Structure formats: C-alpha cells, structure tokens
C-alpha cells in the first residue's frame, strides 16, 4: 500500500510539473519576473516570502489573472486542477466566482485602493524554483478566501498545507429556492456531531459560549503554542487591516486563554465517541482532507481507529443554525479550524494545517541536510 501511495504521489508531482512548465513557457520575460520565486530553502529571506500567506484580498505575491491572457488563465486553472481533487477544484472555482456575488451583496461599493474591491481577477500564482527533476520546487495560488501551497521534493508531493478556503456569502440563494453553500457540509456535519454529544461530553467540547470572529491561528506562518497571528494584509499595501495583529479578534483575557491553541488538544477525543459519532468525525475530516487528489490526501490515515481516537473536537459559540460559531479538530499533524461569525454568520473560513510540517518544512530540511551537508 505504501508503494502504491508513493507512486500516486509521484504521478501527481509529474502532472504538476508538466502543468507548471506549460504555464511558465507561456509567459513573457516581464511576466516571469513576477511569476517565479527562488527555489524553496535557498535563503531565509526566500523562505520568509514562500511561507508568508494570506486569505484576505491583499497582494498574495505572484502574477494575477489580470496580468495574463485568457489562454494563460486556462493554464493557471490546469495547474490548480493537478493539486486538487475534482470536488476541491469545483469548490475553489466556486469561491473565485463568489467575488461577484459578494460585490453585489456590498452594493458594488467596497474600495481597497485598487480598481475593483471584490475582484475575481485578483488571484495570484507564483512558482518557486524549476518544476520537475529532483530539486525542490513548489507553487502557491491565492487571493480572497483561497490559499493553496504545494511543495515537491525528490519528485514527490510532500506538502499541501496550509490549505485555506472561505465563502462569503457562506449561503446565497439560487433559483427555485435552492442555496449555494460551497462549504456547507463542513458546517452541517460538525454541528450534527457536537449536538449529538452526551451533555457531559458536550460541556467538555465547548471552549467558550461565544465564538471568535476569525480562526484562532489566523495566517501565522507556523502554528505555535498560545496565541500568535500575523498581519492579515501585506505590509505596505493600500489597505491597512484595522485589527492589526490581534491574536483572537474580539476576545479578551480569559476568553483568549480558553481559545488558545495548545500542544495538548482541547475538547473531546475521538476515542470517547460512539460508532455513529466516529463516522461523522471521519466524514467531517474528509471535507478538508479530500480537497487534494486521492493518493496524497492523508484521509486514509484515519481509517486506523487509533488515529481517529486522537482527533479532538472543540466548539465555541452557538450550536443553532444561523448563529455565530467556531470549531477545531486537532490531533497529531492535524489542525483544522472553522469559523462562521462575520456578516451575520454568513461568512465562513475553513483551514487545514499540519502544525509540524506546513509548507513541507520537515522534508525540505531533511533534503537539504542530505544534499548540502
């Protein structure tokens, strides 16, 4: 089984390299200056930029759709498709399109200092290093409510986190009374799970009676103990985030302590859930881990009962539909955060991280030690 997974990982890496190379070959020299970054691990400064990430509509670094021709747009989307499952790709494409819906929701008035505030053309792609071969290389795609990070080392995909998706509006009406909810299942399964808990377990799962107004770790380059959060907008840009680097926005004192991410997970472990609840937990994990192609997703790891035992569920806020809420899934090499609190609880953030190896730091360090010692 391990060999089969490795082979799939190499196949995905090969497809990524082919798609990335095709995109790079389509660029003129001026486009390439913006589109290409240093190979991963070449310097502290280069790594600082590669691991700086955002989920706001700020400058994510790279070449935007606006700076490319339509044929190049297709090549961008082709590269995205190599790093996402079919469902993951469809969800990302929907989130990009939601910028038009959000623009209408806000009356076509939001101004961040560039030509259009809510702009489906303002998504950035950058490739780090030279695709293909054994040398490390990677790529990053991001803009408002999308942040994807992929690292390839020795011809194998070794990292796909942080992996952030958001939806604003989280729910919007469609014809015939239907609703567009790109991340709706991730909300519904978690609510069903926490509401199914015995009162004693529910009390342990509840971190706080009200929810923070954003994910706790924010866009920190590395998940650390306590409360740490980077600025949500790139420094020097035209828009300054009024929240600055507040660790948990809207929380004070003991509330921050209650919500702080700690090495020992908070909440209720999978080991204390019954069979039906464990099925819900596994399905909930799938709404995050199945964003990436089969074969490189870590979801099969949780077919092992011991691995599912170690995943902790924690909740903050109301469990009533339509009310502000937050939840967290945490275990070895896993941190998932969800919040839906802003815009009247109709603005969702959902991030999957590997606290030990976001951006492939572990594999990249081992590669450099082996080849540059």
C-alpha positions as CSV (number, residue, x, y, z in Angstrom):
1,X,0.0,0.0,0.0
2,X,2.8,2.4,0.9
3,X,4.4,1.9,-2.5
4,X,1.1,2.5,-4.3
5,X,0.6,5.8,-2.4
6,X,4.2,6.8,-3.2
7,X,3.6,6.1,-6.9
8,X,0.4,8.2,-6.9
9,X,2.3,11.0,-5.2
10,X,4.9,10.9,-7.9
11,X,2.2,10.8,-10.6
12,X,0.6,13.9,-9.1
13,X,4.0,15.6,-8.9
14,X,4.7,14.8,-12.6
15,X,1.3,16.3,-13.6
16,X,2.0,19.4,-11.5
17,X,5.5,19.8,-13.1
18,X,4.1,19.4,-16.6
19,X,1.3,21.9,-16.0
20,X,3.6,24.4,-14.2
21,X,6.1,24.2,-17.0
22,X,3.4,24.8,-19.6
23,X,2.3,27.9,-17.8
24,X,5.8,29.2,-17.3
25,X,6.6,28.7,-21.0
26,X,3.6,30.8,-22.0
27,X,4.9,33.8,-20.1
28,X,7.0,36.7,-21.5
29,X,10.1,37.9,-19.7
30,X,8.2,40.6,-17.7
31,X,5.6,38.2,-16.6
32,X,8.2,35.7,-15.5
33,X,9.9,38.3,-13.2
34,X,6.7,38.4,-11.2
35,X,5.6,34.8,-11.6
36,X,8.8,33.0,-10.5
37,X,10.3,32.9,-7.0
38,X,13.5,31.4,-5.6
39,X,13.7,27.7,-5.2
40,X,12.4,26.6,-1.8
41,X,15.0,26.7,1.0
42,X,17.6,28.8,-0.8
43,X,17.7,31.5,1.9
44,X,15.9,32.7,5.0
45,X,14.5,35.7,3.1
46,X,13.2,33.4,0.3
47,X,11.6,31.1,2.8
48,X,10.1,34.1,4.6
49,X,8.3,35.0,1.4
50,X,7.3,31.5,0.5
51,X,5.7,30.8,3.9
52,X,4.0,34.2,4.1
53,X,0.4,33.6,3.3
54,X,-2.9,35.4,3.4
55,X,-6.6,34.7,3.0
56,X,-7.7,38.4,2.6
57,X,-8.0,40.2,-0.7
58,X,-4.4,41.6,-0.4
59,X,-1.3,41.0,-2.5
60,X,-0.5,37.3,-2.2
61,X,2.6,37.6,-4.3
62,X,2.8,36.4,-7.9
63,X,1.1,37.0,-11.2
64,X,-2.7,37.8,-11.3
65,X,-5.2,36.8,-13.9
66,X,-5.4,40.5,-14.9
67,X,-1.7,40.3,-15.9
68,X,-2.3,37.4,-18.2
69,X,-4.1,36.5,-21.4
70,X,-7.2,34.2,-21.4
71,X,-5.1,31.3,-22.8
72,X,-2.8,31.7,-19.8
73,X,-5.8,31.8,-17.5
74,X,-6.6,28.3,-18.7
75,X,-3.1,27.1,-17.9
76,X,-3.4,28.5,-14.4
77,X,-6.6,26.6,-13.8
78,X,-5.0,23.5,-15.3
79,X,-2.2,23.7,-12.7
80,X,-4.7,24.2,-9.9
81,X,-6.5,21.0,-11.1
82,X,-3.4,18.9,-10.6
83,X,-3.3,19.8,-6.9
84,X,-6.9,19.4,-6.2
85,X,-9.5,16.6,-6.3
86,X,-12.4,17.1,-8.6
87,X,-14.6,18.3,-5.7
88,X,-11.8,20.5,-4.4
89,X,-11.3,22.1,-7.8
90,X,-15.0,22.8,-8.2
91,X,-15.1,24.3,-4.8
92,X,-12.2,26.6,-5.5
93,X,-13.7,27.7,-8.8
94,X,-16.9,28.5,-7.0
95,X,-15.1,30.6,-4.3
96,X,-13.5,32.6,-7.1
97,X,-16.9,33.3,-8.6
98,X,-18.3,34.3,-5.3
99,X,-16.4,37.6,-5.6
100,X,-19.1,38.7,-8.0
101,X,-21.9,37.7,-5.5
102,X,-20.1,39.4,-2.7
103,X,-19.7,42.6,-4.8
104,X,-23.5,42.7,-5.2
105,X,-24.1,42.0,-1.5
106,X,-21.9,45.0,-0.6
107,X,-23.6,47.2,-3.2
108,X,-20.6,47.3,-5.6
109,X,-19.0,49.9,-3.3
110,X,-16.0,48.3,-1.5
111,X,-12.8,50.1,-2.2
112,X,-9.4,48.6,-1.0
113,X,-7.3,51.0,-3.0
114,X,-7.2,49.2,-6.3
115,X,-9.6,49.4,-9.3
116,X,-12.2,46.9,-8.1
117,X,-12.5,45.8,-4.5
118,X,-14.2,42.4,-5.0
119,X,-12.3,41.1,-8.0
120,X,-12.3,37.5,-9.3
121,X,-9.3,38.5,-11.4
122,X,-7.2,39.4,-8.4
123,X,-5.8,35.9,-7.6
124,X,-2.1,35.3,-7.7
125,X,0.1,32.4,-8.8
126,X,3.8,32.0,-8.2
127,X,6.1,29.1,-8.9
128,X,9.1,28.6,-6.7
129,X,12.1,27.0,-8.4
130,X,12.2,24.9,-11.5
131,X,9.4,22.4,-12.0
132,X,10.5,18.8,-12.5
133,X,13.6,16.9,-11.5
134,X,14.8,16.1,-8.0
135,X,15.5,19.7,-6.8
136,X,12.7,21.1,-4.5
137,X,10.2,23.3,-6.2
138,X,6.7,24.4,-5.4
139,X,3.8,26.7,-6.2
140,X,1.3,28.9,-4.4
141,X,-2.1,30.2,-5.5
142,X,-4.1,32.6,-3.5
143,X,-6.4,35.5,-3.3
144,X,-9.5,36.3,-1.3
145,X,-10.6,33.2,0.5
146,X,-8.3,30.8,-1.3
147,X,-4.7,29.9,-0.3
148,X,-3.1,26.8,-1.7
149,X,0.5,25.7,-1.1
150,X,2.3,22.8,-2.7
151,X,5.9,21.6,-2.3
152,X,7.6,18.9,-4.4
153,X,10.8,17.3,-3.2
154,X,12.6,14.4,-5.0
155,X,9.8,14.2,-7.5
156,X,7.1,13.7,-4.9
157,X,4.4,15.9,-3.4
158,X,5.4,16.3,0.2
159,X,3.2,19.2,1.4
160,X,-0.2,20.7,0.6
161,X,-0.8,22.8,3.7
162,X,-1.8,25.4,4.7
163,X,-4.9,24.9,2.7
164,X,-7.5,27.6,3.2
165,X,-10.9,28.0,1.7
166,X,-13.6,30.5,2.6
167,X,-17.0,31.6,1.4
168,X,-18.7,35.0,1.6
169,X,-21.6,34.7,1.4
170,X,-21.5,31.3,3.0
171,X,-25.0,30.8,1.8
172,X,-26.6,32.6,-1.1
173,X,-29.9,32.0,-2.9
174,X,-30.3,30.2,-6.3
175,X,-33.4,29.9,-8.4
176,X,-36.1,27.6,-7.4
177,X,-35.4,28.0,-3.7
178,X,-32.0,26.3,-3.8
179,X,-29.0,27.6,-1.9
180,X,-25.3,27.9,-2.9
181,X,-23.2,26.7,0.1
182,X,-19.7,25.8,-1.1
183,X,-18.6,24.8,2.4
184,X,-22.0,23.9,3.8
185,X,-21.2,20.2,4.5
186,X,-18.2,21.1,6.7
187,X,-20.6,23.2,8.8
188,X,-23.5,20.8,8.9
189,X,-21.5,17.7,9.8
190,X,-19.7,19.5,12.7
191,X,-22.9,20.9,14.1
192,X,-24.6,17.4,13.9
193,X,-21.6,15.9,15.6
194,X,-21.4,18.3,18.5
195,X,-25.2,18.3,19.0
196,X,-25.2,14.5,19.2
197,X,-22.8,14.5,22.2
198,X,-23.9,13.4,25.6
199,X,-24.3,16.5,27.9
200,X,-21.1,15.7,29.8
201,X,-19.1,15.4,26.5
202,X,-20.8,18.5,25.1
203,X,-19.7,20.5,28.1
204,X,-16.1,19.4,27.6
205,X,-16.2,20.1,23.9
206,X,-17.4,23.7,24.5
207,X,-14.4,26.1,24.8
208,X,-16.5,29.2,25.1
209,X,-20.1,30.3,24.9
210,X,-19.4,32.8,22.2
211,X,-17.3,32.4,19.1
212,X,-14.2,34.4,18.0
213,X,-14.7,36.4,14.9
214,X,-12.0,34.6,12.9
215,X,-9.9,31.4,13.0
216,X,-7.6,31.5,16.0
217,X,-4.2,30.9,14.3
218,X,-5.0,33.3,11.5
219,X,-2.4,33.3,8.8
220,X,0.5,32.6,11.1
221,X,3.4,31.0,9.1
222,X,3.8,28.4,11.8
223,X,1.3,27.1,14.3
224,X,2.8,27.7,17.8
225,X,1.6,27.2,21.3
226,X,-0.6,30.1,22.7
227,X,-1.9,32.9,20.5
228,X,0.1,34.0,17.5
229,X,-1.2,35.7,14.5
230,X,0.4,37.6,11.5
231,X,-1.0,40.7,9.9
232,X,-3.8,39.7,7.7
233,X,-2.8,42.2,4.9
234,X,0.5,42.5,3.2
235,X,2.5,45.4,4.8
236,X,2.9,48.4,2.5
237,X,-0.3,47.8,0.7
238,X,-3.0,50.4,0.2
239,X,-5.3,48.8,2.7
240,X,-4.4,48.6,6.4
241,X,-6.2,45.9,8.5
242,X,-7.8,47.8,11.4
243,X,-7.5,44.6,13.5
244,X,-3.7,44.7,13.1
245,X,-2.1,41.5,14.6
246,X,-4.7,40.9,17.3
247,X,-4.3,37.2,18.4
248,X,-8.0,36.4,18.5
249,X,-10.1,39.2,17.3
250,X,-13.0,40.1,19.7
251,X,-11.6,38.1,22.6
252,X,-10.1,39.3,25.8
253,X,-8.2,37.9,28.7
254,X,-9.6,34.6,29.8
255,X,-11.5,34.2,26.6
256,X,-8.3,34.2,24.7
257,X,-6.8,31.7,27.0
258,X,-9.9,29.4,26.6
259,X,-9.5,29.5,22.8
260,X,-5.7,29.4,22.6
261,X,-4.2,26.6,20.5
262,X,-2.1,24.4,22.8
263,X,0.2,21.3,22.1
264,X,-2.3,19.2,24.1
265,X,-5.5,19.4,22.1
266,X,-8.6,20.8,23.8
267,X,-12.1,19.3,23.5
268,X,-13.3,15.7,23.2
269,X,-11.2,13.0,21.6
270,X,-12.5,10.6,19.1
271,X,-11.8,7.8,21.5
272,X,-14.8,8.8,23.6
273,X,-17.2,9.0,20.7
274,X,-19.7,6.2,19.8
275,X,-19.6,4.4,16.5
276,X,-22.1,6.8,14.7
277,X,-20.2,9.8,16.0
278,X,-16.9,8.4,14.8
279,X,-18.4,8.1,11.4
280,X,-19.5,11.7,11.5
281,X,-16.0,12.7,12.6
282,X,-14.4,10.7,9.7
283,X,-16.8,12.3,7.2
284,X,-16.0,15.8,8.6
285,X,-12.3,15.2,8.2
286,X,-13.0,14.2,4.6
287,X,-14.5,17.7,3.8
288,X,-11.0,19.1,4.4
289,X,-8.5,16.3,3.6
290,X,-10.3,15.4,0.3
291,X,-9.6,18.8,-1.1
292,X,-6.4,17.3,-2.6
293,X,-6.1,14.3,-5.1
294,X,-6.6,10.8,-3.9
295,X,-3.2,9.2,-3.1
296,X,-1.8,12.4,-1.5
297,X,-4.7,13.0,0.9
298,X,-3.9,11.9,4.4
299,X,-7.6,10.8,5.0
300,X,-6.8,7.1,4.7
301,X,-4.7,7.5,7.8
302,X,-7.9,7.9,9.8
303,X,-9.2,4.5,8.8
304,X,-6.9,3.4,11.6
305,X,-9.0,3.6,14.8
306,X,-6.0,4.8,16.8
307,X,-5.6,7.8,14.5
308,X,-9.2,8.7,14.8
309,X,-9.1,8.2,18.6
310,X,-6.5,11.1,18.8
311,X,-8.5,13.7,16.9
312,X,-10.1,16.2,19.3
313,X,-13.3,18.2,18.6
314,X,-13.7,21.6,20.2
315,X,-16.5,24.1,19.7
316,X,-17.2,27.8,20.6
317,X,-20.4,29.7,20.2
318,X,-24.0,28.6,19.5
319,X,-25.0,25.3,18.0
320,X,-28.1,26.8,16.5
321,X,-28.1,27.1,12.7
322,X,-27.5,30.6,11.6
323,X,-25.8,31.7,14.8
324,X,-22.1,32.6,15.1
325,X,-19.9,29.5,15.8
326,X,-16.4,28.1,15.6
327,X,-14.9,24.6,15.8
328,X,-11.5,23.0,15.8
329,X,-10.2,19.5,15.0
330,X,-6.8,18.8,16.4
331,X,-4.5,15.8,16.7
332,X,-1.1,14.7,15.6
333,X,0.0,16.5,12.5
334,X,-3.5,18.0,12.2
335,X,-5.2,21.3,12.9
336,X,-8.5,22.2,11.3
337,X,-10.2,25.5,12.1
338,X,-13.7,26.7,11.0
339,X,-15.5,29.9,11.8
340,X,-18.7,31.4,10.6
341,X,-19.3,34.5,12.6
342,X,-19.0,37.6,10.4
343,X,-21.7,39.2,8.2
344,X,-24.4,37.8,10.4
345,X,-22.9,34.3,10.5
346,X,-22.9,34.1,6.7
347,X,-19.1,34.3,6.1
348,X,-17.1,31.1,6.6
349,X,-13.4,30.3,6.9
350,X,-12.1,26.8,6.8
351,X,-8.4,25.9,7.0
352,X,-6.5,22.6,7.1
353,X,-2.9,22.7,8.5
354,X,-0.1,20.4,9.6
355,X,1.5,22.1,12.6
356,X,4.6,20.0,12.3
357,X,5.1,20.3,8.6
358,X,3.2,23.2,7.0
359,X,5.0,24.3,3.7
360,X,7.0,21.0,3.9
361,X,9.5,22.4,6.3
362,X,10.4,19.0,7.7
363,X,11.0,17.3,4.4
364,X,12.8,20.3,3.0
365,X,15.1,20.5,6.0
366,X,15.9,16.7,5.6
367,X,16.6,17.1,1.9
368,X,19.0,20.0,2.5
369,X,20.8,18.1,5.2
370,X,21.2,15.1,2.9
371,X,22.4,17.1,-0.1
372,X,24.2,20.1,1.3
373,X,26.0,18.7,4.4
